Amino acid sequence: MPAETRDRVLDAAEGLFAERGFAAVGVREITRAAGANAAAVNYHFGSKLELYRAVLKRRIDPINAERVRRLEAARRAAGSEGLSPEAVVQALLRPVFETMAHPDGRPNRRMIALGSRAILETPQFFQRMHREFFQEIRDLFSAALHDCLPHLGPEAVQARFFFLISVMTGTITQTGAIGFATKDLIAEQDFLALTDRFLAYAAAAVQMEFPEDRSTSK
């Protein structure tokens, strides 16, 4: 079945890209791992680059949909009081951490490696990925942050959004070093507990005021 072949190619490519990155993996290696014809990548995706895009899209689209769903739910729950910064941070970041964890709380190394390697790809690829997968999310959540931090100007809000994403990325990709850095206060199986700590930290950090904020607020 064509759909089954496509899924097998996606699964095989995801594992190989997570393990070694885009450039180090060949098309024949992918199709061999998938048990598919050598032409399957071109037939189903057009090129190796488009296959990589499809691998990422399959993981990122559900995260973004869940982000939007949680933000809308938070708006409804807040009612006339309006969103809190904590609610915006939770809706933006928790779906990512949950995707990066196994049901028992351990970090999902395959998902973490896939995301980490995508970030380290060429600037041109990363810019394209950002535009396609994250532009709308950035705009939506930046606007939500501005609504609940009205004393900040647009540049200050954008800076906070950038810091949130950067610290989230670093926290996830460095989970292997966290036990050492914290003297094993955070164990391997406590990735979701780490999530709770991180989100509390992020919610507090996003509300910090800096001297330059006063000059950029409107």
N, CA, C and O of each residue as an XYZ file, in Angstrom:
872
protein
N       0.846     -1.196      0.000
C       0.000      0.000      0.000
C       0.881      1.245      0.000
O       1.814      1.341      0.797
N       0.591      2.213     -0.897
C       1.406      3.425     -0.964
C       1.484      4.177      0.359
O       2.551      4.666      0.730
N       0.362      4.276      1.074
C       0.356      5.014      2.343
C       1.242      4.322      3.374
O       1.935      4.987      4.144
N       1.223      2.994      3.392
C       2.061      2.259      4.335
C       3.539      2.443      4.012
O       4.365      2.583      4.913
N       3.866      2.441      2.725
C       5.250      2.667      2.316
C       5.702      4.059      2.724
O       6.809      4.236      3.232
N       4.851      5.037      2.503
C       5.182      6.421      2.873
C       5.463      6.526      4.374
O       6.420      7.180      4.790
N       4.634      5.888      5.163
C       4.821      5.932      6.620
C       6.102      5.222      7.031
O       6.804      5.684      7.930
N       6.410      4.114      6.388
C       7.652      3.414      6.722
C       8.870      4.263      6.387
O       9.844      4.285      7.139
N       8.815      4.957      5.263
C       9.919      5.841      4.887
C      10.050      6.982      5.897
O      11.161      7.341      6.288
N       8.927      7.549      6.316
C       8.960      8.619      7.324
C       9.570      8.118      8.633
O      10.405      8.792      9.236
N       9.150      6.941      9.061
C       9.664      6.386     10.317
C      11.167      6.129     10.226
O      11.921      6.471     11.137
N      11.587      5.528      9.129
C      13.012      5.228      8.962
C      13.832      6.506      8.891
O      14.887      6.611      9.515
N      13.341      7.478      8.127
C      14.068      8.743      7.985
C      14.152      9.474      9.317
O      15.191     10.048      9.643
N      13.085      9.458     10.080
C      13.090     10.132     11.379
C      14.179      9.558     12.283
O      14.929     10.306     12.909
N      14.261      8.253     12.347
C      15.271      7.638     13.194
C      16.681      7.956     12.740
O      17.552      8.241     13.563
N      16.910      7.911     11.453
C      18.251      8.176     10.928
C      18.622      9.648     11.042
O      19.756      9.968     11.400
N      17.690     10.552     10.746
C      17.974     11.979     10.879
C      18.227     12.343     12.344
O      19.087     13.171     12.642
N      17.480     11.725     13.251
C      17.689     12.002     14.670
C      19.056     11.521     15.120
O      19.713     12.163     15.940
N      19.479     10.391     14.582
C      20.747      9.799     15.000
C      21.947     10.539     14.419
O      22.940     10.754     15.115
N      21.859     10.939     13.120
C      23.071     11.447     12.464
C      22.900     12.788     11.776
O      23.896     13.385     11.368
N      21.685     13.285     11.630
C      21.488     14.558     10.957
C      21.217     14.394      9.473
O      21.430     13.324      8.902
N      20.748     15.463      8.861
C      20.296     15.428      7.469
C      21.417     15.072      6.500
O      21.257     14.168      5.679
N      22.552     15.770      6.582
C      23.608     15.629      5.586
C      24.247     14.251      5.599
O      24.695     13.771      4.557
N      24.298     13.612      6.748
C      25.027     12.341      6.884
C      24.218     11.126      6.448
O      24.749     10.016      6.418
N      22.952     11.313      6.114
C      22.069     10.190      5.782
C      21.742     10.230      4.295
O      21.331     11.266      3.772
N      21.925      9.102      3.615
C      21.623      9.025      2.199
C      20.240      8.469      1.927
O      19.641      7.808      2.776
N      19.736      8.747      0.721
C      18.399      8.293      0.335
C      18.331      6.773      0.305
O      17.354      6.187      0.772
N      19.355      6.133     -0.239
C      19.342      4.665     -0.314
C      19.341      4.040      1.085
O      18.715      3.005      1.314
N      20.041      4.673      2.001
C      20.056      4.166      3.374
C      18.662      4.239      3.986
O      18.243      3.332      4.705
N      17.953      5.318      3.700
C      16.591      5.485      4.216
C      15.656      4.419      3.646
O      14.921      3.764      4.386
N      15.692      4.255      2.335
C      14.779      3.285      1.719
C      15.131      1.856      2.131
O      14.244      1.017      2.283
N      16.419      1.580      2.312
C      16.820      0.252      2.777
C      16.280     -0.004      4.182
O      15.769     -1.088      4.464
N      16.392      0.990      5.062
C      15.880      0.834      6.428
C      14.370      0.696      6.446
O      13.806      0.040      7.322
N      13.713      1.322      5.466
C      12.248      1.266      5.397
C      11.745      0.018      4.685
O      10.545     -0.255      4.689
N      12.658     -0.747      4.071
C      12.234     -1.908      3.292
C      11.447     -1.493      2.074
O      10.489     -2.162      1.687
N      11.853     -0.379      1.461
C      11.115      0.192      0.335
C      11.995      0.242     -0.906
O      13.216      0.104     -0.828
N      11.351      0.442     -2.048
C      12.058      0.599     -3.313
C      12.972      1.816     -3.270
O      12.665      2.800     -2.597
N      14.092      1.754     -3.984
C      15.074      2.843     -3.962
C      14.489      4.167     -4.441
O      15.014      5.227     -4.100
N      13.415      4.128     -5.223
C      12.809      5.359     -5.748
C      11.704      5.897     -4.847
O      11.052      6.882     -5.194
N      11.484      5.268     -3.697
C      10.332      5.629     -2.857
C      10.399      7.058     -2.346
O       9.366      7.719     -2.241
N      11.599      7.554     -2.025
C      11.718      8.926     -1.510
C      11.280      9.928     -2.568
O      10.483     10.824     -2.287
N      11.798      9.779     -3.789
C      11.406     10.707     -4.853
C       9.932     10.561     -5.207
O       9.260     11.549     -5.505
N       9.430      9.336     -5.176
C       8.030      9.115     -5.539
C       7.080      9.773     -4.538
O       6.117     10.432     -4.933
N       7.347      9.597     -3.264
C       6.417     10.089     -2.236
C       6.695     11.524     -1.803
O       5.778     12.216     -1.360
N       7.936     11.985     -1.921
C       8.285     13.286     -1.348
C       8.959     14.246     -2.337
O       8.953     15.458     -2.121
N       9.526     13.725     -3.394
C      10.154     14.586     -4.386
C      11.650     14.734     -4.213
O      12.379     14.835     -5.200
N      12.124     14.748     -2.968
C      13.552     14.895     -2.693
C      13.817     14.556     -1.235
O      12.891     14.445     -0.432
N      15.095     14.393     -0.904
C      15.450     14.134      0.490
C      15.106     15.332      1.374
O      14.675     15.160      2.514
N      15.296     16.534      0.854
C      14.974     17.731      1.632
C      13.486     17.798      1.960
O      13.105     18.146      3.077
N      12.646     17.464      0.978
C      11.206     17.475      1.230
C      10.793     16.354      2.178
O       9.826     16.496      2.926
N      11.519     15.249      2.150
C      11.277     14.181      3.124
C      11.599     14.685      4.529
O      10.836     14.444      5.464
N      12.712     15.376      4.681
C      13.086     15.934      5.989
C      12.014     16.899      6.481
O      11.630     16.873      7.650
N      11.542     17.741      5.586
C      10.461     18.674      5.939
C       9.222     17.906      6.408
O       8.585     18.292      7.388
N       8.884     16.824      5.711
C       7.710     16.027      6.087
C       7.902     15.362      7.441
O       6.955     15.259      8.221
N       9.127     14.904      7.731
C       9.428     14.312      9.034
C       9.182     15.329     10.140
O       8.554     15.013     11.150
N       9.671     16.538      9.952
C       9.494     17.572     10.970
C       8.038     18.007     11.073
O       7.522     18.204     12.173
N       7.383     18.154      9.942
C       5.984     18.595      9.929
C       5.092     17.630     10.695
O       4.174     18.046     11.402
N       5.370     16.336     10.547
C       4.556     15.311     11.223
C       4.623     15.470     12.738
O       3.660     15.141     13.431
N       5.737     15.966     13.263
C       5.894     16.143     14.704
C       5.493     17.542     15.170
O       4.923     17.699     16.249
N       5.786     18.546     14.366
C       5.573     19.924     14.798
C       4.108     20.346     14.697
O       3.611     21.048     15.578
N       3.412     19.932     13.645
C       2.016     20.369     13.474
C       1.135     19.999     14.671
O       0.366     20.845     15.126
N       1.214     18.769     15.203
C       0.388     18.468     16.384
C       0.761     19.306     17.613
O      -0.111     19.664     18.405
N       2.039     19.616     17.773
C       2.451     20.477     18.888
C       1.820     21.850     18.746
O       1.271     22.388     19.708
N       1.894     22.417     17.553
C       1.333     23.749     17.342
C      -0.181     23.758     17.509
O      -0.744     24.706     18.056
N      -0.837     22.707     17.038
C      -2.296     22.624     17.212
C      -2.651     22.575     18.699
O      -3.613     23.211     19.129
N      -1.881     21.828     19.478
C      -2.135     21.743     20.913
C      -1.843     23.072     21.603
O      -2.546     23.450     22.540
N      -0.825     23.775     21.154
C      -0.543     25.108     21.691
C      -1.739     26.034     21.512
O      -2.157     26.710     22.451
N      -2.283     26.059     20.305
C      -3.428     26.929     20.018
C      -4.633     26.504     20.847
O      -5.335     27.346     21.407
N      -4.870     25.199     20.926
C      -6.013     24.699     21.700
C      -5.912     25.134     23.154
O      -6.905     25.568     23.737
N      -4.731     25.025     23.749
C      -4.564     25.376     25.153
C      -4.654     26.881     25.370
O      -5.158     27.333     26.398
N      -4.173     27.645     24.420
C      -4.297     29.098     24.559
C      -5.764     29.515     24.505
O      -6.198     30.362     25.285
N      -6.523     28.928     23.593
C      -7.951     29.247     23.503
C      -8.682     28.806     24.766
O      -9.563     29.515     25.252
N      -8.324     27.645     25.298
C      -8.944     27.167     26.539
C      -8.608     28.101     27.698
O      -9.458     28.370     28.547
N      -7.378     28.592     27.736
C      -6.981     29.522     28.798
C      -7.746     30.834     28.688
O      -8.115     31.424     29.703
N      -7.985     31.292     27.469
C      -8.780     32.524     27.281
C     -10.197     32.340     27.814
O     -10.737     33.204     28.504
N     -10.782     31.203     27.481
C     -12.144     30.954     27.949
C     -12.185     30.866     29.471
O     -13.090     31.407     30.106
N     -11.211     30.189     30.044
C     -11.184     30.041     31.502
C     -10.964     31.373     32.204
O     -11.506     31.600     33.287
N     -10.172     32.260     31.598
C      -9.869     33.550     32.219
C     -11.050     34.511     32.151
O     -11.234     35.346     33.038
N     -11.848     34.389     31.096
C     -13.013     35.263     30.951
C     -12.635     36.726     30.915
O     -11.684     37.114     30.237
N     -13.380     37.538     31.645
C     -13.171     38.983     31.632
C     -11.880     39.408     32.332
O     -11.413     40.531     32.143
N     -11.306     38.523     33.131
C     -10.051     38.863     33.811
C      -8.861     38.918     32.858
O      -7.854     39.562     33.152
N      -8.979     38.250     31.730
C      -7.898     38.256     30.759
C      -6.825     37.229     31.072
O      -6.713     36.744     32.198
N      -6.044     36.910     30.062
C      -4.987     35.916     30.214
C      -3.924     36.372     31.198
O      -3.658     37.566     31.332
N      -3.319     35.413     31.882
C      -2.159     35.690     32.720
C      -0.901     35.297     31.960
O      -0.967     34.444     31.075
N       0.246     35.896     32.282
C       1.493     35.453     31.641
C       1.760     33.976     31.871
O       2.271     33.292     30.984
N       1.418     33.476     33.058
C       1.636     32.060     33.357
C       0.865     31.168     32.387
O       1.387     30.155     31.921
N      -0.376     31.543     32.083
C      -1.201     30.738     31.184
C      -0.637     30.735     29.771
O      -0.674     29.710     29.090
N      -0.121     31.865     29.331
C       0.470     31.944     27.991
C       1.720     31.071     27.915
O       1.911     30.332     26.949
N       2.559     31.159     28.927
C       3.782     30.352     28.952
C       3.444     28.859     28.969
O       4.071     28.072     28.260
N       2.465     28.474     29.769
C       2.060     27.072     29.832
C       1.590     26.577     28.461
O       1.987     25.500     28.016
N       0.747     27.364     27.799
C       0.203     26.947     26.504
C       1.288     26.876     25.438
O       1.237     26.016     24.559
N       2.256     27.760     25.507
C       3.322     27.799     24.511
C       4.322     26.663     24.680
O       4.731     26.051     23.693
N       4.719     26.375     25.905
C       5.872     25.510     26.135
C       5.549     24.092     26.597
O       6.258     23.155     26.229
N       4.501     23.914     27.390
C       4.245     22.567     27.929
C       4.012     21.528     26.836
O       4.508     20.410     26.978
N       3.286     21.826     25.750
C       3.116     20.793     24.716
C       4.428     20.292     24.128
O       4.522     19.139     23.707
N       5.437     21.151     24.098
C       6.735     20.720     23.576
C       7.364     19.709     24.534
O       7.822     18.649     24.106
N       7.388     20.029     25.808
C       7.979     19.125     26.796
C       7.235     17.800     26.842
O       7.856     16.744     26.965
N       5.927     17.845     26.744
C       5.158     16.605     26.789
C       5.465     15.716     25.581
O       5.491     14.492     25.704
N       5.697     16.326     24.419
C       6.067     15.560     23.234
C       7.448     14.949     23.385
O       7.726     13.887     22.829
N       8.310     15.616     24.135
C       9.681     15.151     24.315
C       9.825     14.133     25.445
O      10.945     13.755     25.790
N       8.722     13.685     26.023
C       8.770     12.738     27.145
C       8.017     11.458     26.805
O       7.032     11.479     26.066
N       8.488     10.354     27.348
C       7.738      9.103     27.300
C       6.626      9.155     28.347
O       6.683      9.982     29.257
N       5.612      8.287     28.236
C       4.525      8.291     29.220
C       4.983      8.112     30.659
O       4.332      8.603     31.582
N       6.103      7.409     30.862
C       6.585      7.189     32.234
C       7.429      8.346     32.766
O       7.953      8.275     33.878
N       7.561      9.422     31.964
C       8.278     10.595     32.439
C       9.709     10.714     31.971
O      10.321     11.772     32.120
N      10.268      9.628     31.394
C      11.642      9.714     30.897
C      11.700     10.559     29.628
O      10.723     10.602     28.880
N      12.817     11.229     29.368
C      12.936     11.995     28.125
C      12.951     11.078     26.914
O      13.565     10.012     26.945
N      12.285     11.485     25.860
C      12.267     10.743     24.603
C      13.470     11.207     23.788
O      13.415     12.234     23.112
N      14.545     10.447     23.860
C      15.808     10.870     23.253
C      15.702     11.039     21.747
O      16.360     11.906     21.173
N      14.887     10.228     21.108
C      14.748     10.337     19.652
C      14.138     11.677     19.271
O      14.618     12.338     18.350
N      13.089     12.082     19.968
C      12.456     13.359     19.662
C      13.381     14.527     20.004
O      13.441     15.516     19.273
N      14.086     14.406     21.097
C      15.014     15.466     21.494
C      16.132     15.603     20.463
O      16.497     16.715     20.081
N      16.671     14.475     20.018
C      17.748     14.516     19.031
C      17.264     15.069     17.702
O      17.974     15.839     17.055
N      16.061     14.683     17.288
C      15.509     15.181     16.027
C      15.378     16.701     16.063
O      15.793     17.388     15.129
N      14.804     17.218     17.137
C      14.647     18.659     17.258
C      15.975     19.377     17.365
O      16.157     20.436     16.764
N      16.898     18.820     18.116
C      18.197     19.459     18.308
C      18.962     19.543     16.997
O      19.554     20.577     16.688
N      18.954     18.463     16.226
C      19.679     18.475     14.959
C      19.041     19.421     13.954
O      19.747     20.036     13.156
N      17.720     19.548     13.976
C      17.055     20.482     13.063
C      17.496     21.917     13.337
O      17.692     22.701     12.408
N      17.649     22.253     14.606
C      18.075     23.596     14.979
C      19.491     23.879     14.488
O      19.821     25.024     14.181
N      20.328     22.848     14.410
C      21.728     23.012     14.025
C      21.954     22.918     12.515
O      23.092     22.998     12.054
N      20.880     22.750     11.746
C      21.037     22.708     10.291
C      21.436     24.084      9.759
O      21.568     25.035     10.530
N      21.625     24.189      8.455
C      22.079     25.441      7.849
C      21.122     26.584      8.190
O      19.926     26.348      8.360
N      21.626     27.827      8.294
C      20.750     28.966      8.589
C      19.600     29.092      7.593
O      18.486     29.458      7.970
N      19.871     28.786      6.313
C      18.817     28.906      5.309
C      17.680     27.933      5.590
O      16.504     28.281      5.479
N      18.050     26.701      5.956
C      17.014     25.715      6.261
C      16.259     26.111      7.517
O      15.033     26.005      7.567
N      16.982     26.565      8.533
C      16.324     26.938      9.778
C      15.359     28.099      9.560
O      14.264     28.110     10.124
N      15.758     29.077      8.744
C      14.873     30.204      8.465
C      13.611     29.747      7.749
O      12.513     30.210      8.055
N      13.773     28.832      6.789
C      12.598     28.311      6.090
C      11.696     27.566      7.058
O      10.478     27.748      7.042
N      12.285     26.728      7.901
C      11.520     25.969      8.882
C      10.769     26.903      9.816
O       9.602     26.673     10.134
N      11.449     27.967     10.257
C      10.803     28.918     11.156
C       9.604     29.569     10.489
O       8.534     29.673     11.090
N       9.778     30.006      9.252
C       8.667     30.657      8.550
C       7.486     29.713      8.392
O       6.339     30.097      8.618
N       7.771     28.478      8.003
C       6.678     27.546      7.714
C       5.980     27.042      8.964
O       4.752     26.964      9.001
N       6.753     26.699      9.993
C       6.188     26.012     11.143
C       5.907     26.919     12.338
O       5.050     26.597     13.160
N       6.605     28.035     12.450
C       6.535     28.795     13.699
C       6.118     30.256     13.570
O       5.868     30.909     14.584
N       6.036     30.786     12.353
C       5.710     32.204     12.208
C       4.349     32.536     12.819
O       4.224     33.496     13.579
N       3.342     31.750     12.490
C       2.000     32.026     13.003
C       1.948     31.859     14.517
O       1.299     32.644     15.208
N       2.629     30.841     15.031
C       2.664     30.631     16.479
C       3.350     31.809     17.160
O       2.869     32.306     18.178
N       4.468     32.255     16.605
C       5.173     33.404     17.188
C       4.260     34.617     17.242
O       4.178     35.288     18.271
N       3.573     34.903     16.137
C       2.697     36.075     16.097
C       1.550     35.946     17.100
O       1.215     36.903     17.798
N       0.955     34.756     17.165
C      -0.186     34.538     18.059
C       0.220     34.699     19.518
O      -0.461     35.385     20.280
N       1.318     34.076     19.909
C       1.715     34.102     21.315
C       2.389     35.413     21.701
O       2.301     35.830     22.856
N       3.055     36.065     20.768
C       3.585     37.403     21.061
C       2.451     38.370     21.340
O       2.538     39.189     22.256
N       1.382     38.280     20.553
C       0.215     39.133     20.786
C      -0.428     38.819     22.136
O      -0.857     39.724     22.852
N      -0.493     37.527     22.477
C      -1.069     37.152     23.772
C      -0.219     37.673     24.921
O      -0.754     38.151     25.921
N       1.104     37.586     24.786
C       1.992     38.129     25.818
C       1.821     39.636     25.941
O       1.808     40.171     27.050
N       1.693     40.310     24.831
C       1.521     41.763     24.876
C       0.213     42.127     25.562
O       0.147     43.120     26.286
N      -0.832     41.327     25.337
C      -2.127     41.595     25.976
C      -2.023     41.517     27.496
O      -2.647     42.304     28.207
N      -1.226     40.555     27.994
C      -1.155     40.413     29.451
C       0.052     41.142     30.057
O       0.229     41.142     31.276
N       0.872     41.756     29.217
C       1.967     42.621     29.679
C       1.885     43.943     28.918
O       2.817     44.303     28.199
N       0.777     44.665     29.074
C       0.523     45.849     28.234
C       1.503     47.000     28.458
O       1.585     47.909     27.632
N       2.235     46.969     29.551
C       3.196     48.036     29.812
C       4.457     47.891     28.971
O       5.296     48.791     28.946
N       4.594     46.755     28.279
C       5.774     46.516     27.455
C       5.501     46.867     25.994
O       4.396     46.672     25.489
N       6.522     47.386     25.335
C       6.410     47.656     23.915
C       6.628     46.402     23.093
O       7.038     45.376     23.635
N       6.362     46.462     21.791
C       6.503     45.273     20.929
C       7.903     44.668     20.949
O       8.044     43.445     20.950
N       8.940     45.505     20.965
C      10.303     44.967     20.953
C      10.616     44.209     22.244
O      11.277     43.170     22.215
N      10.146     44.725     23.360
C      10.383     44.049     24.638
C       9.651     42.705     24.683
O      10.175     41.733     25.226
N       8.455     42.649     24.119
C       7.701     41.394     24.080
C       8.400     40.389     23.175
O       8.522     39.214     23.521
N       8.856     40.849     22.022
C       9.558     39.946     21.111
C      10.831     39.397     21.752
O      11.168     38.228     21.567
N      11.537     40.242     22.508
C      12.740     39.774     23.198
C      12.396     38.688     24.197
O      13.107     37.688     24.296
N      11.321     38.868     24.936
C      10.907     37.863     25.905
C      10.518     36.563     25.209
O      10.844     35.480     25.693
N       9.837     36.662     24.096
C       9.466     35.454     23.356
C      10.719     34.718     22.892
O      10.796     33.494     23.000
N      11.685     35.445     22.384
C      12.944     34.846     21.941
C      13.662     34.158     23.101
O      14.171     33.047     22.953
N      13.698     34.825     24.255
C      14.360     34.225     25.418
C      13.647     32.950     25.858
O      14.294     31.962     26.204
N      12.307     32.972     25.845
C      11.549     31.783     26.237
C      11.908     30.581     25.362
O      12.193     29.493     25.861
N      11.887     30.805     24.044
C      12.154     29.711     23.119
C      13.604     29.237     23.242
O      13.876     28.037     23.198
N      14.525     30.180     23.396
C      15.940     29.820     23.491
C      16.225     29.006     24.746
O      16.935     28.002     24.685
N      15.678     29.428     25.881
C      15.920     28.696     27.123
C      15.221     27.344     27.092
O      15.761     26.358     27.595
N      14.022     27.284     26.506
C      13.340     26.000     26.361
C      14.183     25.033     25.547
O      14.359     23.878     25.936
N      14.702     25.499     24.419
C      15.506     24.654     23.546
C      16.753     24.151     24.269
O      17.091     22.970     24.199
N      17.423     25.056     24.956
C      18.616     24.656     25.694
C      18.314     23.666     26.796
O      19.076     22.722     27.007
N      17.221     23.861     27.499
C      16.844     22.951     28.581
C      16.575     21.547     28.052
O      17.020     20.561     28.639
N      15.846     21.460     26.943
C      15.514     20.149     26.386
C      16.751     19.459     25.841
O      16.966     18.276     26.104
N      17.566     20.179     25.087
C      18.709     19.543     24.438
C      19.807     19.169     25.420
O      20.650     18.324     25.119
N      19.804     19.796     26.600
C      20.850     19.512     27.580
C      20.365     18.616     28.722
O      20.969     18.597     29.794
N      19.291     17.886     28.498
C      18.784     17.034     29.572
C      19.817     16.014     30.024
O      19.821     15.624     31.192
N      20.690     15.575     29.130
C      21.704     14.607     29.519
C      22.685     15.139     30.538
O      23.293     14.364     31.277
N      22.854     16.472     30.593
C      23.805     17.077     31.526
C      23.149     17.561     32.808
O      23.838     17.983     33.737
N      21.816     17.504     32.869
C      21.127     18.106     34.001
C      21.437     17.369     35.304
O      21.632     18.002     36.342
N      21.482     16.020     35.257
C      21.782     15.268     36.472
C      23.124     15.668     37.062
O      23.252     15.823     38.277
N      24.136     15.838     36.194
C      25.447     16.251     36.672
C      25.409     17.667     37.225
O      25.961     17.940     38.291
N      24.755     18.567     36.498
C      24.748     19.974     36.900
C      23.995     20.195     38.203
O      24.312     21.115     38.957
N      23.001     19.359     38.472
C      22.188     19.533     39.680
C      22.534     18.519     40.763
O      21.791     18.368     41.733
N      23.665     17.819     40.601
C      24.078     16.777     41.546
C      22.965     15.736     41.739
O      22.678     15.288     42.848
N      22.352     15.374     40.594
C      21.326     14.330     40.544
C      20.036     14.699     41.284
O      19.258     13.819     41.650
N      19.810     15.996     41.504
C      18.530     16.404     42.092
C      17.381     16.136     41.127
O      16.243     15.922     41.543
N      17.692     16.150     39.836
C      16.693     15.830     38.817
C      17.114     14.529     38.168
O      18.114     14.487     37.453
N      16.379     13.487     38.403
C      16.751     12.171     37.884
C      16.273     12.005     36.452
O      15.449     12.774     35.956
N      16.806     10.989     35.804
C      16.476     10.721     34.407
C      14.971     10.550     34.197
O      14.425     11.011     33.194
N      14.310      9.895     35.132
C      12.895      9.612     34.948
C      11.994     10.791     35.291
O      10.773     10.703     35.160
N      12.594     11.893     35.729
C      11.790     13.030     36.180
C      11.734     14.160     35.167
O      11.734     15.332     35.544
N      11.688     13.818     33.878
C      11.669     14.854     32.852
C      10.428     15.736     32.965
O      10.509     16.948     32.765
N       9.292     15.143     33.282
C       8.076     15.942     33.431
C       8.114     16.777     34.710
O       7.513     17.850     34.763
N       8.809     16.299     35.736
C       9.020     17.136     36.920
C       9.916     18.317     36.569
O       9.706     19.429     37.054
N      10.904     18.075     35.734
C      11.735     19.163     35.230
C      10.878     20.179     34.477
O      11.103     21.385     34.574
N       9.902     19.684     33.733
C       8.995     20.575     33.004
C       8.294     21.529     33.946
O       8.216     22.726     33.669
N       7.784     21.023     35.052
C       7.081     21.879     36.010
C       8.012     22.961     36.557
O       7.618     24.121     36.682
N       9.241     22.578     36.880
C      10.196     23.560     37.394
C      10.527     24.604     36.344
O      10.578     25.801     36.627
N      10.750     24.128     35.125
C      11.106     25.062     34.057
C       9.987     26.055     33.785
O      10.244     27.248     33.628
N       8.756     25.580     33.728
C       7.640     26.468     33.413
C       7.414     27.495     34.519
O       7.055     28.637     34.231
N       7.617     27.112     35.775
C       7.524     28.090     36.864
C       8.605     29.156     36.710
O       8.350     30.343     36.912
N       9.812     28.725     36.350
C      10.913     29.660     36.117
C      10.602     30.585     34.942
O      10.796     31.797     35.030
N      10.117     30.004     33.839
C       9.851     30.786     32.632
C       8.743     31.811     32.863
O       8.835     32.942     32.385
N       7.699     31.421     33.592
C       6.601     32.349     33.865
C       7.066     33.534     34.699
O       6.615     34.660     34.487
N       7.964     33.286     35.644
C       8.504     34.387     36.443
C       9.432     35.259     35.615
O       9.394     36.486     35.716
N      10.273     34.620     34.788
C      11.248     35.377     33.999
C      10.583     36.280     32.981
O      11.057     37.389     32.733
N       9.486     35.819     32.383
C       8.853     36.618     31.340
C       8.238     37.902     31.900
O       7.986     38.852     31.159
N       7.999     37.922     33.212
C       7.402     39.113     33.826
C       8.435     40.063     34.428
O       8.075     41.110     34.966
N       9.713     39.705     34.343
C      10.747     40.591     34.856
C      10.758     41.902     34.076
O      10.519     41.922     32.869
N      11.035     42.977     34.773
C      11.101     44.276     34.109
C      12.544     44.758     34.098
O      13.247     44.693     35.107
N      12.967     45.239     32.943
C      14.310     45.769     32.770
C      14.232     47.278     32.562
O      13.216     47.780     32.081
N      15.282     48.001     32.914
C      15.238     49.465     32.779
C      14.872     49.924     31.375
O      14.137     50.897     31.205
N      15.385     49.224     30.371
C      15.096     49.660     28.993
C      13.643     49.442     28.596
O      13.174     50.029     27.620
N      12.917     48.596     29.345
C      11.509     48.374     29.020
C      10.701     49.659     29.140
O       9.749     49.869     28.389
N      11.071     50.503     30.068
C      10.306     51.729     30.298
C      10.377     52.674     29.107
O       9.440     53.425     28.836
N      11.518     52.624     28.391
C      11.682     53.537     27.273
C      11.051     52.996     25.988
O      10.846     53.753     25.039
N      10.733     51.666     25.945
C      10.147     51.097     24.743
C       8.660     50.846     24.864
O       8.002     50.527     23.874
N       8.107     50.988     26.095
C       6.678     50.716     26.283
C       5.845     51.835     25.684
O       6.303     52.966     25.518
N       4.604     51.482     25.365
C       3.676     52.467     24.792
C       2.412     52.530     25.633
O       1.502     53.298     25.322
